[in-house]
Amino acid sequence: MKTTVSVPPILLVEDNPMDLDLTLRAFSKKKLSCTFQIARDGEEALAFFPRWEGGESLPAVILLDINMPKVNGLEVLKQIKEHPVFRHIPVVVLTSSREDRDLKTAYDLGVNSYIEKPVSFSQFIEVAEHIERYWCAFNQRPY
């Protein structure tokens, strides 16, 4: 009997409706196997903590925008990486920020990868495919 391994969802933290739609369309276009949970700002992202502590599956990876209202992405990253369990969740910053200080701060806080949002849809599709394959298929999770 063949057993199937459930792939955890990707948590997409994105406040811009156009970027959110673009990201979801890029993943959908490649017919990738991942599912998504959505947080539309940093506050919604942090609201996942009690859910995870309550036993909900941790995401395979968190795709995190930096410039968001309420709680910015760098603060979300900081809180994730300070948590004794959640710090093991891979976090990929997916942002339009080209600021060197954002890049440095993200890595200082423990980000696993920092990707500037591609300009063209075809490049976005390529990035989506790489993210899904690496973080959802190849990467081994300690949780």
RODRENMAR-660648 format. One record per residue (C-alpha): residue number from 0; residue in one letter; x, z, y negated. Coordinates in nm, 2 decimals. Example, Ala and Ser with C-alpha at 12.3 -4.5 7.8 and 13.67 -1.06 7.14 Angstrom:
<sites>
<i: 0 | aa: A | c1: 1.23 | c3: 0.78 | c2: 0.45>;
<i: 1 | aa: S | c1: 1.37 | c3: 0.71 | c2: 0.11>;
</sites>
This chain:
<sites>
<i: 0 | aa: M | c1: 0.00 | c3: 0.00 | c2: 0.00>;
<i: 1 | aa: K | c1: 0.14 | c3: -0.10 | c2: -0.33>;
<i: 2 | aa: T | c1: 0.15 | c3: 0.16 | c2: -0.61>;
<i: 3 | aa: T | c1: 0.12 | c3: 0.06 | c2: -0.97>;
<i: 4 | aa: V | c1: 0.31 | c3: 0.24 | c2: -1.23>;
<i: 5 | aa: S | c1: 0.12 | c3: 0.31 | c2: -1.55>;
<i: 6 | aa: V | c1: 0.30 | c3: 0.21 | c2: -1.86>;
<i: 7 | aa: P | c1: 0.26 | c3: 0.46 | c2: -2.14>;
<i: 8 | aa: P | c1: 0.11 | c3: 0.33 | c2: -2.47>;
<i: 9 | aa: I | c1: 0.31 | c3: 0.24 | c2: -2.78>;
<i: 10 | aa: L | c1: 0.22 | c3: 0.45 | c2: -3.08>;
<i: 11 | aa: L | c1: 0.22 | c3: 0.23 | c2: -3.39>;
<i: 12 | aa: V | c1: 0.24 | c3: 0.41 | c2: -3.72>;
<i: 13 | aa: E | c1: 0.16 | c3: 0.17 | c2: -3.99>;
<i: 14 | aa: D | c1: -0.04 | c3: 0.21 | c2: -4.31>;
<i: 15 | aa: N | c1: -0.05 | c3: -0.15 | c2: -4.42>;
<i: 16 | aa: P | c1: -0.36 | c3: -0.33 | c2: -4.26>;
<i: 17 | aa: M | c1: -0.19 | c3: -0.67 | c2: -4.28>;
<i: 18 | aa: D | c1: 0.13 | c3: -0.54 | c2: -4.11>;
<i: 19 | aa: L | c1: -0.08 | c3: -0.36 | c2: -3.86>;
<i: 20 | aa: D | c1: -0.27 | c3: -0.67 | c2: -3.77>;
<i: 21 | aa: L | c1: 0.05 | c3: -0.88 | c2: -3.77>;
<i: 22 | aa: T | c1: 0.22 | c3: -0.64 | c2: -3.53>;
<i: 23 | aa: L | c1: -0.08 | c3: -0.63 | c2: -3.29>;
<i: 24 | aa: R | c1: -0.12 | c3: -1.01 | c2: -3.30>;
<i: 25 | aa: A | c1: 0.25 | c3: -1.06 | c2: -3.23>;
<i: 26 | aa: F | c1: 0.23 | c3: -0.84 | c2: -2.92>;
<i: 27 | aa: S | c1: -0.10 | c3: -1.00 | c2: -2.81>;
<i: 28 | aa: K | c1: 0.04 | c3: -1.35 | c2: -2.86>;
<i: 29 | aa: K | c1: 0.30 | c3: -1.29 | c2: -2.59>;
<i: 30 | aa: K | c1: 0.04 | c3: -1.13 | c2: -2.36>;
<i: 31 | aa: L | c1: 0.26 | c3: -0.83 | c2: -2.32>;
<i: 32 | aa: S | c1: 0.14 | c3: -0.55 | c2: -2.10>;
<i: 33 | aa: C | c1: 0.15 | c3: -0.26 | c2: -2.34>;
<i: 34 | aa: T | c1: -0.14 | c3: -0.08 | c2: -2.50>;
<i: 35 | aa: F | c1: -0.14 | c3: 0.07 | c2: -2.84>;
<i: 36 | aa: Q | c1: -0.24 | c3: 0.39 | c2: -3.01>;
<i: 37 | aa: I | c1: -0.27 | c3: 0.36 | c2: -3.39>;
<i: 38 | aa: A | c1: -0.19 | c3: 0.60 | c2: -3.67>;
<i: 39 | aa: R | c1: -0.25 | c3: 0.47 | c2: -4.02>;
<i: 40 | aa: D | c1: -0.03 | c3: 0.72 | c2: -4.20>;
<i: 41 | aa: G | c1: 0.22 | c3: 0.99 | c2: -4.13>;
<i: 42 | aa: E | c1: -0.05 | c3: 1.26 | c2: -4.12>;
<i: 43 | aa: E | c1: -0.24 | c3: 1.08 | c2: -3.84>;
<i: 44 | aa: A | c1: 0.09 | c3: 1.04 | c2: -3.65>;
<i: 45 | aa: L | c1: 0.16 | c3: 1.41 | c2: -3.67>;
<i: 46 | aa: A | c1: -0.20 | c3: 1.47 | c2: -3.54>;
<i: 47 | aa: F | c1: -0.08 | c3: 1.34 | c2: -3.21>;
<i: 48 | aa: F | c1: 0.13 | c3: 1.65 | c2: -3.15>;
<i: 49 | aa: P | c1: -0.16 | c3: 1.87 | c2: -3.04>;
<i: 50 | aa: R | c1: -0.29 | c3: 1.59 | c2: -2.82>;
<i: 51 | aa: W | c1: 0.04 | c3: 1.56 | c2: -2.65>;
<i: 52 | aa: E | c1: 0.08 | c3: 1.93 | c2: -2.62>;
<i: 53 | aa: G | c1: -0.26 | c3: 1.93 | c2: -2.45>;
<i: 54 | aa: G | c1: -0.15 | c3: 1.70 | c2: -2.18>;
<i: 55 | aa: E | c1: -0.21 | c3: 1.35 | c2: -2.32>;
<i: 56 | aa: S | c1: 0.05 | c3: 1.10 | c2: -2.21>;
<i: 57 | aa: L | c1: 0.35 | c3: 1.07 | c2: -2.44>;
<i: 58 | aa: P | c1: 0.41 | c3: 0.72 | c2: -2.57>;
<i: 59 | aa: A | c1: 0.68 | c3: 0.49 | c2: -2.43>;
<i: 60 | aa: V | c1: 0.80 | c3: 0.44 | c2: -2.79>;
<i: 61 | aa: I | c1: 0.69 | c3: 0.51 | c2: -3.14>;
<i: 62 | aa: L | c1: 0.70 | c3: 0.22 | c2: -3.39>;
<i: 63 | aa: L | c1: 0.73 | c3: 0.39 | c2: -3.72>;
<i: 64 | aa: D | c1: 0.70 | c3: 0.25 | c2: -4.07>;
<i: 65 | aa: I | c1: 0.88 | c3: 0.45 | c2: -4.34>;
<i: 66 | aa: N | c1: 0.69 | c3: 0.40 | c2: -4.66>;
<i: 67 | aa: M | c1: 0.35 | c3: 0.56 | c2: -4.60>;
<i: 68 | aa: P | c1: 0.11 | c3: 0.78 | c2: -4.79>;
<i: 69 | aa: K | c1: 0.05 | c3: 1.15 | c2: -4.72>;
<i: 70 | aa: V | c1: 0.35 | c3: 1.21 | c2: -4.50>;
<i: 71 | aa: N | c1: 0.63 | c3: 0.94 | c2: -4.51>;
<i: 72 | aa: G | c1: 0.79 | c3: 0.80 | c2: -4.20>;
<i: 73 | aa: L | c1: 1.12 | c3: 0.98 | c2: -4.24>;
<i: 74 | aa: E | c1: 0.94 | c3: 1.32 | c2: -4.24>;
<i: 75 | aa: V | c1: 0.74 | c3: 1.22 | c2: -3.93>;
<i: 76 | aa: L | c1: 1.07 | c3: 1.12 | c2: -3.76>;
<i: 77 | aa: K | c1: 1.23 | c3: 1.45 | c2: -3.86>;
<i: 78 | aa: Q | c1: 0.94 | c3: 1.65 | c2: -3.71>;
<i: 79 | aa: I | c1: 0.94 | c3: 1.44 | c2: -3.39>;
<i: 80 | aa: K | c1: 1.32 | c3: 1.49 | c2: -3.34>;
<i: 81 | aa: E | c1: 1.30 | c3: 1.86 | c2: -3.41>;
<i: 82 | aa: H | c1: 1.04 | c3: 1.92 | c2: -3.14>;
<i: 83 | aa: P | c1: 1.19 | c3: 2.04 | c2: -2.81>;
<i: 84 | aa: V | c1: 0.98 | c3: 1.79 | c2: -2.60>;
<i: 85 | aa: F | c1: 0.89 | c3: 1.51 | c2: -2.84>;
<i: 86 | aa: R | c1: 1.25 | c3: 1.46 | c2: -2.95>;
<i: 87 | aa: H | c1: 1.30 | c3: 1.26 | c2: -2.63>;
<i: 88 | aa: I | c1: 1.03 | c3: 1.00 | c2: -2.73>;
<i: 89 | aa: P | c1: 1.22 | c3: 0.69 | c2: -2.85>;
<i: 90 | aa: V | c1: 1.14 | c3: 0.61 | c2: -3.22>;
<i: 91 | aa: V | c1: 1.20 | c3: 0.26 | c2: -3.36>;
<i: 92 | aa: V | c1: 1.17 | c3: 0.23 | c2: -3.73>;
<i: 93 | aa: L | c1: 0.99 | c3: -0.10 | c2: -3.81>;
<i: 94 | aa: T | c1: 1.00 | c3: -0.13 | c2: -4.18>;
<i: 95 | aa: S | c1: 1.03 | c3: -0.36 | c2: -4.48>;
<i: 96 | aa: S | c1: 1.28 | c3: -0.12 | c2: -4.64>;
<i: 97 | aa: R | c1: 1.62 | c3: -0.27 | c2: -4.70>;
<i: 98 | aa: E | c1: 1.75 | c3: 0.05 | c2: -4.86>;
<i: 99 | aa: D | c1: 2.08 | c3: 0.17 | c2: -4.72>;
<i: 100 | aa: R | c1: 1.98 | c3: 0.53 | c2: -4.78>;
<i: 101 | aa: D | c1: 1.67 | c3: 0.48 | c2: -4.56>;
<i: 102 | aa: L | c1: 1.88 | c3: 0.34 | c2: -4.28>;
<i: 103 | aa: K | c1: 2.13 | c3: 0.62 | c2: -4.30>;
<i: 104 | aa: T | c1: 1.87 | c3: 0.89 | c2: -4.33>;
<i: 105 | aa: A | c1: 1.68 | c3: 0.75 | c2: -4.03>;
<i: 106 | aa: Y | c1: 2.00 | c3: 0.75 | c2: -3.81>;
<i: 107 | aa: D | c1: 2.09 | c3: 1.10 | c2: -3.94>;
<i: 108 | aa: L | c1: 1.75 | c3: 1.22 | c2: -3.82>;
<i: 109 | aa: G | c1: 1.79 | c3: 1.07 | c2: -3.48>;
<i: 110 | aa: V | c1: 1.61 | c3: 0.73 | c2: -3.48>;
<i: 111 | aa: N | c1: 1.68 | c3: 0.52 | c2: -3.18>;
<i: 112 | aa: S | c1: 1.66 | c3: 0.19 | c2: -3.35>;
<i: 113 | aa: Y | c1: 1.60 | c3: 0.05 | c2: -3.71>;
<i: 114 | aa: I | c1: 1.45 | c3: -0.29 | c2: -3.74>;
<i: 115 | aa: E | c1: 1.36 | c3: -0.47 | c2: -4.06>;
<i: 116 | aa: K | c1: 1.02 | c3: -0.63 | c2: -4.03>;
<i: 117 | aa: P | c1: 1.07 | c3: -1.01 | c2: -3.97>;
<i: 118 | aa: V | c1: 0.94 | c3: -1.24 | c2: -4.24>;
<i: 119 | aa: S | c1: 0.80 | c3: -1.51 | c2: -4.01>;
<i: 120 | aa: F | c1: 0.53 | c3: -1.47 | c2: -3.74>;
<i: 121 | aa: S | c1: 0.75 | c3: -1.64 | c2: -3.49>;
<i: 122 | aa: Q | c1: 1.03 | c3: -1.39 | c2: -3.55>;
<i: 123 | aa: F | c1: 0.78 | c3: -1.11 | c2: -3.53>;
<i: 124 | aa: I | c1: 0.67 | c3: -1.24 | c2: -3.19>;
<i: 125 | aa: E | c1: 1.03 | c3: -1.24 | c2: -3.07>;
<i: 126 | aa: V | c1: 1.09 | c3: -0.88 | c2: -3.20>;
<i: 127 | aa: A | c1: 0.77 | c3: -0.77 | c2: -3.03>;
<i: 128 | aa: E | c1: 0.88 | c3: -0.92 | c2: -2.70>;
<i: 129 | aa: H | c1: 1.22 | c3: -0.74 | c2: -2.72>;
<i: 130 | aa: I | c1: 1.06 | c3: -0.41 | c2: -2.81>;
<i: 131 | aa: E | c1: 0.81 | c3: -0.43 | c2: -2.52>;
<i: 132 | aa: R | c1: 1.06 | c3: -0.54 | c2: -2.26>;
<i: 133 | aa: Y | c1: 1.33 | c3: -0.29 | c2: -2.35>;
<i: 134 | aa: W | c1: 1.13 | c3: 0.02 | c2: -2.44>;
<i: 135 | aa: C | c1: 0.83 | c3: -0.02 | c2: -2.21>;
<i: 136 | aa: A | c1: 0.99 | c3: -0.20 | c2: -1.91>;
<i: 137 | aa: F | c1: 1.36 | c3: -0.13 | c2: -1.89>;
<i: 138 | aa: N | c1: 1.41 | c3: 0.20 | c2: -2.06>;
<i: 139 | aa: Q | c1: 1.40 | c3: 0.51 | c2: -1.84>;
<i: 140 | aa: R | c1: 1.21 | c3: 0.80 | c2: -1.99>;
<i: 141 | aa: P | c1: 1.31 | c3: 1.17 | c2: -1.93>;
<i: 142 | aa: Y | c1: 0.95 | c3: 1.28 | c2: -1.95>;
</sites>
